[in-house]
Amino acid sequence: MRILVAMSGGVDSSVVAGLLKAEGHEVIGATLQLYDHGAATARRGACCAGQDIHDARRVADTLDIPHYVLDREARFRDAVVQDFADSYARGETPIPCVRCNQSVKFQDLVLLARDLGVEALATGHYARRVEGPAGVELHRAADPARDQSYFLFATTAAQLAFCRFPLGGYPDKAAVRAEALRLGLAVAEKPDSQDICFVPEGRYSDVVAKFRPDAAEAGEIVHLDGRVLGQHAGIARFTVGQGRGLGQASRDGDQPLYVAAVEPGRRRVVVGPRAALPQAQIEVAEVNWLSPPPSGPLACQVKLRAREVPQPATAHWDVAGGLLRVAPAVPAIAAPGQACVLYDGDRVLGGGFIRRTA
């Protein structure tokens, strides 16, 4: 096949390019430039930055494959970074990796792939693409510790049919690094990138404040019973379920307190005992189905956070309202803005974003 490989400059996508070349495919590499070269080169732990573009090009030279660099800095800023800040300003906790996959990575790279006349797009994601009886399915990776299917729930059925994930069956990262050494790739020992690639030194609230100063305005920390317990320096610093960073509002006598809700209109952070946080029903919007939508109650497993183990739940699809209502078997803490992804065993059925509720 003629395959386009999304090369971030890391070990995973480099190994994908090497494996496909070794299998005899005609491989073309493409790297997205998401930052200014000069400023990004100094950012350690970021992906799609200056050093990573250099590393991707070195790997392409080693493998003797053509390599393209696509300037998507403005699009990334508008579709991912601005959305990240806007989400926090709405009292949510965003997942920028999902937005990046939805917009810059899969949309733009699939368009490039089709322009180049290639037959597939391959990435370094840890997930499995399975040819099922009714079409292509998205499954969890063989290594549960590195599974990224949660971040791919928004991939459309057409994109999934076009994509390949060669690392999905690998048992662990050590096996992937061993392949990089075998292929003679200089990035074999390169550290993994950080979770939020555009946040230098982990201070995401600084990024939010730059794009949405209103999310950095001071306000009150209030108990569920209405008592004012303290002050905060911006709602962007808080997420539902959080127990740290509350200062004097972290305890009510001997009882520890946690963030129960973020109210952007009143600039309030509401706290309460942990037992008050779990929800019996969770509303999910922007739903993307990778299986036929259910016509009745759907018994499944759900993940409400990326690092969770899927838990039993029942889902109800309101097709007219475009809302998914999920009832976990055990009430669970659900942070607005995070993803709720539905599974049937290893298969991803679909998912969407958790909505804020009163």
Protein Blocks (a to p, Z undefined) as FASTA:
>chain_A
ZZddddehiaklmmmmmmmmmnopacddddddfbdfklmmmmghiahifklmmmmmmmmm
mnopacddddfklmmmmmmmmmmmmmmmnopacdfklmmmmmmmmmmmmmmmmmnopabd
cdfbdcdddddfkbccddddfblmlocklmmmmpcfklmmmpccfklmpgbfklmmmmmm
mnopaklmgccddfblmlghhiamlmmmmmmmmlmcccddddfkopafbdcebjklpceh
iaghnljmlpghjaccddfbdcfknopacdddfklmpcfbdcdehiacfbdcdfbdcddd
ddfbfkbccddddddddfknopacdddfbacdddehiacdddehjacfbdcdddddZZ
